[in-house]
Amino acid sequence: MITLRLCSSSCCPTVHVFQGMVVITDDDGGQVTLTKEQLKLLVDRYDDIEAMK
């Protein structure tokens, strides 16, 4: 399993990558689980999402 912190403080979101899944946990304990295909779609569409602002 790979674990990444998205900031340097003690209460920040974390990303856990294991078994082809990505689990993002916020500092309140809420979780979102993405498949690697969903994560790829999100990364691929990032520029389109930014253009909507």
PDB file of N, CA, C and O in Angstrom:
ATOM      1  N   MET A   1       0.844  -1.170   0.000  1.00  0.00           N
ATOM      2  CA  MET A   1       0.000   0.000   0.000  1.00  0.00           C
ATOM      3  C   MET A   1       0.893   1.238   0.000  1.00  0.00           C
ATOM      4  O   MET A   1       1.924   1.281   0.672  1.00  0.00           O
ATOM      5  N   ILE A   2       0.477   2.235  -0.763  1.00  0.00           N
ATOM      6  CA  ILE A   2       1.150   3.527  -0.806  1.00  0.00           C
ATOM      7  C   ILE A   2       0.241   4.531  -0.118  1.00  0.00           C
ATOM      8  O   ILE A   2      -0.958   4.569  -0.395  1.00  0.00           O
ATOM      9  N   THR A   3       0.794   5.344   0.775  1.00  0.00           N
ATOM     10  CA  THR A   3       0.020   6.375   1.451  1.00  0.00           C
ATOM     11  C   THR A   3       0.683   7.723   1.219  1.00  0.00           C
ATOM     12  O   THR A   3       1.886   7.879   1.429  1.00  0.00           O
ATOM     13  N   LEU A   4      -0.115   8.699   0.781  1.00  0.00           N
ATOM     14  CA  LEU A   4       0.378  10.054   0.534  1.00  0.00           C
ATOM     15  C   LEU A   4      -0.420  11.035   1.367  1.00  0.00           C
ATOM     16  O   LEU A   4      -1.644  10.926   1.445  1.00  0.00           O
ATOM     17  N   ARG A   5       0.249  11.991   1.992  1.00  0.00           N
ATOM     18  CA  ARG A   5      -0.426  13.094   2.683  1.00  0.00           C
ATOM     19  C   ARG A   5      -0.460  14.278   1.724  1.00  0.00           C
ATOM     20  O   ARG A   5       0.531  14.557   1.049  1.00  0.00           O
ATOM     21  N   LEU A   6      -1.589  14.974   1.659  1.00  0.00           N
ATOM     22  CA  LEU A   6      -1.734  16.077   0.720  1.00  0.00           C
ATOM     23  C   LEU A   6      -1.380  17.430   1.334  1.00  0.00           C
ATOM     24  O   LEU A   6      -1.667  18.467   0.735  1.00  0.00           O
ATOM     25  N   CYS A   7      -0.776  17.440   2.492  1.00  0.00           N
ATOM     26  CA  CYS A   7      -0.253  18.656   3.116  1.00  0.00           C
ATOM     27  C   CYS A   7       0.761  18.237   4.170  1.00  0.00           C
ATOM     28  O   CYS A   7       1.039  17.051   4.344  1.00  0.00           O
ATOM     29  N   SER A   8       1.309  19.227   4.873  1.00  0.00           N
ATOM     30  CA  SER A   8       2.339  18.887   5.857  1.00  0.00           C
ATOM     31  C   SER A   8       1.862  18.958   7.305  1.00  0.00           C
ATOM     32  O   SER A   8       2.641  18.692   8.220  1.00  0.00           O
ATOM     33  N   SER A   9       0.599  19.313   7.530  1.00  0.00           N
ATOM     34  CA  SER A   9       0.102  19.359   8.906  1.00  0.00           C
ATOM     35  C   SER A   9      -0.461  17.996   9.309  1.00  0.00           C
ATOM     36  O   SER A   9      -0.564  17.087   8.486  1.00  0.00           O
ATOM     37  N   SER A  10      -0.821  17.869  10.573  1.00  0.00           N
ATOM     38  CA  SER A  10      -1.293  16.565  11.056  1.00  0.00           C
ATOM     39  C   SER A  10      -2.733  16.252  10.648  1.00  0.00           C
ATOM     40  O   SER A  10      -3.125  15.085  10.631  1.00  0.00           O
ATOM     41  N   CYS A  11      -3.520  17.268  10.321  1.00  0.00           N
ATOM     42  CA  CYS A  11      -4.920  17.015   9.933  1.00  0.00           C
ATOM     43  C   CYS A  11      -5.107  17.422   8.469  1.00  0.00           C
ATOM     44  O   CYS A  11      -5.571  18.523   8.173  1.00  0.00           O
ATOM     45  N   CYS A  12      -4.746  16.538   7.584  1.00  0.00           N
ATOM     46  CA  CYS A  12      -4.886  16.823   6.161  1.00  0.00           C
ATOM     47  C   CYS A  12      -5.349  15.558   5.440  1.00  0.00           C
ATOM     48  O   CYS A  12      -5.225  14.455   5.971  1.00  0.00           O
ATOM     49  N   PRO A  13      -5.880  15.723   4.231  1.00  0.00           N
ATOM     50  CA  PRO A  13      -6.338  14.554   3.481  1.00  0.00           C
ATOM     51  C   PRO A  13      -5.188  13.587   3.193  1.00  0.00           C
ATOM     52  O   PRO A  13      -4.035  13.993   3.047  1.00  0.00           O
ATOM     53  N   THR A  14      -5.525  12.314   3.115  1.00  0.00           N
ATOM     54  CA  THR A  14      -4.557  11.296   2.736  1.00  0.00           C
ATOM     55  C   THR A  14      -5.099  10.503   1.557  1.00  0.00           C
ATOM     56  O   THR A  14      -6.309  10.378   1.365  1.00  0.00           O
ATOM     57  N   VAL A  15      -4.178   9.977   0.783  1.00  0.00           N
ATOM     58  CA  VAL A  15      -4.515   9.130  -0.356  1.00  0.00           C
ATOM     59  C   VAL A  15      -3.848   7.785  -0.122  1.00  0.00           C
ATOM     60  O   VAL A  15      -2.638   7.714   0.089  1.00  0.00           O
ATOM     61  N   HIS A  16      -4.639   6.720  -0.161  1.00  0.00           N
ATOM     62  CA  HIS A  16      -4.127   5.359  -0.009  1.00  0.00           C
ATOM     63  C   HIS A  16      -4.351   4.639  -1.337  1.00  0.00           C
ATOM     64  O   HIS A  16      -5.463   4.627  -1.865  1.00  0.00           O
ATOM     65  N   VAL A  17      -3.298   4.044  -1.868  1.00  0.00           N
ATOM     66  CA  VAL A  17      -3.374   3.319  -3.133  1.00  0.00           C
ATOM     67  C   VAL A  17      -3.053   1.859  -2.850  1.00  0.00           C
ATOM     68  O   VAL A  17      -1.972   1.534  -2.360  1.00  0.00           O
ATOM     69  N   PHE A  18      -4.008   0.977  -3.166  1.00  0.00           N
ATOM     70  CA  PHE A  18      -3.772  -0.451  -2.982  1.00  0.00           C
ATOM     71  C   PHE A  18      -4.777  -1.249  -3.799  1.00  0.00           C
ATOM     72  O   PHE A  18      -5.924  -0.834  -3.964  1.00  0.00           O
ATOM     73  N   GLN A  19      -4.347  -2.376  -4.300  1.00  0.00           N
ATOM     74  CA  GLN A  19      -5.187  -3.315  -5.048  1.00  0.00           C
ATOM     75  C   GLN A  19      -5.986  -2.631  -6.155  1.00  0.00           C
ATOM     76  O   GLN A  19      -7.160  -2.941  -6.354  1.00  0.00           O
ATOM     77  N   GLY A  20      -5.355  -1.705  -6.875  1.00  0.00           N
ATOM     78  CA  GLY A  20      -6.020  -1.045  -7.993  1.00  0.00           C
ATOM     79  C   GLY A  20      -7.057  -0.017  -7.596  1.00  0.00           C
ATOM     80  O   GLY A  20      -7.801   0.466  -8.450  1.00  0.00           O
ATOM     81  N   MET A  21      -7.126   0.330  -6.314  1.00  0.00           N
ATOM     82  CA  MET A  21      -8.096   1.312  -5.828  1.00  0.00           C
ATOM     83  C   MET A  21      -7.346   2.488  -5.208  1.00  0.00           C
ATOM     84  O   MET A  21      -6.231   2.344  -4.708  1.00  0.00           O
ATOM     85  N   VAL A  22      -7.989   3.657  -5.253  1.00  0.00           N
ATOM     86  CA  VAL A  22      -7.460   4.857  -4.622  1.00  0.00           C
ATOM     87  C   VAL A  22      -8.501   5.313  -3.613  1.00  0.00           C
ATOM     88  O   VAL A  22      -9.645   5.581  -3.981  1.00  0.00           O
ATOM     89  N   VAL A  23      -8.118   5.404  -2.342  1.00  0.00           N
ATOM     90  CA  VAL A  23      -9.031   5.850  -1.291  1.00  0.00           C
ATOM     91  C   VAL A  23      -8.529   7.192  -0.774  1.00  0.00           C
ATOM     92  O   VAL A  23      -7.419   7.292  -0.253  1.00  0.00           O
ATOM     93  N   ILE A  24      -9.360   8.224  -0.924  1.00  0.00           N
ATOM     94  CA  ILE A  24      -9.029   9.556  -0.432  1.00  0.00           C
ATOM     95  C   ILE A  24      -9.819   9.763   0.849  1.00  0.00           C
ATOM     96  O   ILE A  24     -11.046   9.655   0.856  1.00  0.00           O
ATOM     97  N   THR A  25      -9.112  10.061   1.935  1.00  0.00           N
ATOM     98  CA  THR A  25      -9.741  10.270   3.238  1.00  0.00           C
ATOM     99  C   THR A  25      -9.509  11.712   3.663  1.00  0.00           C
ATOM    100  O   THR A  25      -8.367  12.168   3.717  1.00  0.00           O
ATOM    101  N   ASP A  26     -10.601  12.440   3.967  1.00  0.00           N
ATOM    102  CA  ASP A  26     -10.440  13.823   4.418  1.00  0.00           C
ATOM    103  C   ASP A  26     -10.126  13.866   5.905  1.00  0.00           C
ATOM    104  O   ASP A  26     -10.139  12.836   6.580  1.00  0.00           O
ATOM    105  N   ASP A  27      -9.845  15.058   6.411  1.00  0.00           N
ATOM    106  CA  ASP A  27      -9.426  15.173   7.806  1.00  0.00           C
ATOM    107  C   ASP A  27     -10.555  14.949   8.801  1.00  0.00           C
ATOM    108  O   ASP A  27     -10.308  14.903  10.006  1.00  0.00           O
ATOM    109  N   ASP A  28     -11.805  14.807   8.319  1.00  0.00           N
ATOM    110  CA  ASP A  28     -12.934  14.453   9.182  1.00  0.00           C
ATOM    111  C   ASP A  28     -13.244  12.964   9.130  1.00  0.00           C
ATOM    112  O   ASP A  28     -14.169  12.501   9.797  1.00  0.00           O
ATOM    113  N   GLY A  29     -12.474  12.205   8.336  1.00  0.00           N
ATOM    114  CA  GLY A  29     -12.678  10.768   8.240  1.00  0.00           C
ATOM    115  C   GLY A  29     -13.566  10.322   7.091  1.00  0.00           C
ATOM    116  O   GLY A  29     -13.756   9.123   6.887  1.00  0.00           O
ATOM    117  N   GLY A  30     -14.120  11.278   6.330  1.00  0.00           N
ATOM    118  CA  GLY A  30     -14.919  10.916   5.153  1.00  0.00           C
ATOM    119  C   GLY A  30     -14.028  10.317   4.083  1.00  0.00           C
ATOM    120  O   GLY A  30     -12.861  10.690   3.953  1.00  0.00           O
ATOM    121  N   GLN A  31     -14.582   9.384   3.313  1.00  0.00           N
ATOM    122  CA  GLN A  31     -13.780   8.696   2.304  1.00  0.00           C
ATOM    123  C   GLN A  31     -14.467   8.676   0.951  1.00  0.00           C
ATOM    124  O   GLN A  31     -15.692   8.618   0.845  1.00  0.00           O
ATOM    125  N   VAL A  32     -13.631   8.726  -0.080  1.00  0.00           N
ATOM    126  CA  VAL A  32     -14.061   8.518  -1.458  1.00  0.00           C
ATOM    127  C   VAL A  32     -13.154   7.436  -2.020  1.00  0.00           C
ATOM    128  O   VAL A  32     -11.934   7.508  -1.872  1.00  0.00           O
ATOM    129  N   THR A  33     -13.741   6.435  -2.663  1.00  0.00           N
ATOM    130  CA  THR A  33     -12.967   5.358  -3.266  1.00  0.00           C
ATOM    131  C   THR A  33     -13.118   5.433  -4.774  1.00  0.00           C
ATOM    132  O   THR A  33     -14.233   5.480  -5.295  1.00  0.00           O
ATOM    133  N   LEU A  34     -11.990   5.443  -5.472  1.00  0.00           N
ATOM    134  CA  LEU A  34     -11.968   5.487  -6.931  1.00  0.00           C
ATOM    135  C   LEU A  34     -11.216   4.270  -7.457  1.00  0.00           C
ATOM    136  O   LEU A  34     -10.240   3.821  -6.856  1.00  0.00           O
ATOM    137  N   THR A  35     -11.681   3.744  -8.585  1.00  0.00           N
ATOM    138  CA  THR A  35     -10.905   2.725  -9.280  1.00  0.00           C
ATOM    139  C   THR A  35      -9.781   3.435 -10.023  1.00  0.00           C
ATOM    140  O   THR A  35      -9.819   4.655 -10.183  1.00  0.00           O
ATOM    141  N   LYS A  36      -8.791   2.690 -10.476  1.00  0.00           N
ATOM    142  CA  LYS A  36      -7.713   3.328 -11.227  1.00  0.00           C
ATOM    143  C   LYS A  36      -8.244   3.925 -12.528  1.00  0.00           C
ATOM    144  O   LYS A  36      -7.700   4.915 -13.016  1.00  0.00           O
ATOM    145  N   GLU A  37      -9.291   3.339 -13.091  1.00  0.00           N
ATOM    146  CA  GLU A  37      -9.895   3.883 -14.301  1.00  0.00           C
ATOM    147  C   GLU A  37     -10.572   5.229 -14.017  1.00  0.00           C
ATOM    148  O   GLU A  37     -10.468   6.158 -14.818  1.00  0.00           O
ATOM    149  N   GLN A  38     -11.262   5.332 -12.881  1.00  0.00           N
ATOM    150  CA  GLN A  38     -11.902   6.595 -12.510  1.00  0.00           C
ATOM    151  C   GLN A  38     -10.852   7.671 -12.239  1.00  0.00           C
ATOM    152  O   GLN A  38     -11.037   8.825 -12.625  1.00  0.00           O
ATOM    153  N   LEU A  39      -9.764   7.307 -11.584  1.00  0.00           N
ATOM    154  CA  LEU A  39      -8.701   8.267 -11.324  1.00  0.00           C
ATOM    155  C   LEU A  39      -8.085   8.746 -12.630  1.00  0.00           C
ATOM    156  O   LEU A  39      -7.817   9.937 -12.786  1.00  0.00           O
ATOM    157  N   LYS A  40      -7.856   7.836 -13.565  1.00  0.00           N
ATOM    158  CA  LYS A  40      -7.301   8.216 -14.866  1.00  0.00           C
ATOM    159  C   LYS A  40      -8.242   9.171 -15.583  1.00  0.00           C
ATOM    160  O   LYS A  40      -7.790  10.153 -16.170  1.00  0.00           O
ATOM    161  N   LEU A  41      -9.537   8.903 -15.547  1.00  0.00           N
ATOM    162  CA  LEU A  41     -10.519   9.788 -16.173  1.00  0.00           C
ATOM    163  C   LEU A  41     -10.453  11.183 -15.545  1.00  0.00           C
ATOM    164  O   LEU A  41     -10.478  12.185 -16.260  1.00  0.00           O
ATOM    165  N   LEU A  42     -10.371  11.251 -14.236  1.00  0.00           N
ATOM    166  CA  LEU A  42     -10.286  12.531 -13.540  1.00  0.00           C
ATOM    167  C   LEU A  42      -9.033  13.299 -13.960  1.00  0.00           C
ATOM    168  O   LEU A  42      -9.104  14.493 -14.249  1.00  0.00           O
ATOM    169  N   VAL A  43      -7.902  12.628 -13.994  1.00  0.00           N
ATOM    170  CA  VAL A  43      -6.649  13.273 -14.397  1.00  0.00           C
ATOM    171  C   VAL A  43      -6.730  13.715 -15.855  1.00  0.00           C
ATOM    172  O   VAL A  43      -6.330  14.831 -16.186  1.00  0.00           O
ATOM    173  N   ASP A  44      -7.241  12.853 -16.724  1.00  0.00           N
ATOM    174  CA  ASP A  44      -7.347  13.183 -18.143  1.00  0.00           C
ATOM    175  C   ASP A  44      -8.269  14.369 -18.389  1.00  0.00           C
ATOM    176  O   ASP A  44      -8.033  15.144 -19.315  1.00  0.00           O
ATOM    177  N   ARG A  45      -9.312  14.529 -17.581  1.00  0.00           N
ATOM    178  CA  ARG A  45     -10.305  15.595 -17.774  1.00  0.00           C
ATOM    179  C   ARG A  45     -10.011  16.850 -16.962  1.00  0.00           C
ATOM    180  O   ARG A  45     -10.798  17.796 -16.992  1.00  0.00           O
ATOM    181  N   TYR A  46      -8.903  16.880 -16.244  1.00  0.00           N
ATOM    182  CA  TYR A  46      -8.605  18.004 -15.359  1.00  0.00           C
ATOM    183  C   TYR A  46      -8.646  19.344 -16.091  1.00  0.00           C
ATOM    184  O   TYR A  46      -9.247  20.296 -15.592  1.00  0.00           O
ATOM    185  N   ASP A  47      -8.023  19.436 -17.256  1.00  0.00           N
ATOM    186  CA  ASP A  47      -8.029  20.700 -18.000  1.00  0.00           C
ATOM    187  C   ASP A  47      -9.443  21.120 -18.369  1.00  0.00           C
ATOM    188  O   ASP A  47      -9.764  22.307 -18.318  1.00  0.00           O
ATOM    189  N   ASP A  48     -10.303  20.160 -18.744  1.00  0.00           N
ATOM    190  CA  ASP A  48     -11.697  20.477 -19.065  1.00  0.00           C
ATOM    191  C   ASP A  48     -12.426  21.005 -17.833  1.00  0.00           C
ATOM    192  O   ASP A  48     -13.213  21.947 -17.930  1.00  0.00           O
ATOM    193  N   ILE A  49     -12.167  20.401 -16.681  1.00  0.00           N
ATOM    194  CA  ILE A  49     -12.808  20.828 -15.437  1.00  0.00           C
ATOM    195  C   ILE A  49     -12.362  22.244 -15.087  1.00  0.00           C
ATOM    196  O   ILE A  49     -13.189  23.074 -14.708  1.00  0.00           O
ATOM    197  N   GLU A  50     -11.081  22.528 -15.206  1.00  0.00           N
ATOM    198  CA  GLU A  50     -10.558  23.865 -14.904  1.00  0.00           C
ATOM    199  C   GLU A  50     -11.155  24.909 -15.842  1.00  0.00           C
ATOM    200  O   GLU A  50     -11.390  26.043 -15.427  1.00  0.00           O
ATOM    201  N   ALA A  51     -11.402  24.548 -17.090  1.00  0.00           N
ATOM    202  CA  ALA A  51     -11.962  25.489 -18.065  1.00  0.00           C
ATOM    203  C   ALA A  51     -13.400  25.870 -17.727  1.00  0.00           C
ATOM    204  O   ALA A  51     -13.883  26.898 -18.202  1.00  0.00           O
ATOM    205  N   MET A  52     -14.093  25.074 -16.923  1.00  0.00           N
ATOM    206  CA  MET A  52     -15.483  25.351 -16.558  1.00  0.00           C
ATOM    207  C   MET A  52     -15.600  26.447 -15.508  1.00  0.00           C
ATOM    208  O   MET A  52     -16.698  26.953 -15.275  1.00  0.00           O
ATOM    209  N   LYS A  53     -14.514  26.820 -14.879  1.00  0.00           N
ATOM    210  CA  LYS A  53     -14.571  27.827 -13.811  1.00  0.00           C
ATOM    211  C   LYS A  53     -14.906  29.193 -14.354  1.00  0.00           C
ATOM    212  O   LYS A  53     -14.993  30.156 -13.592  1.00  0.00           O
TER     213      LYS A  53
END
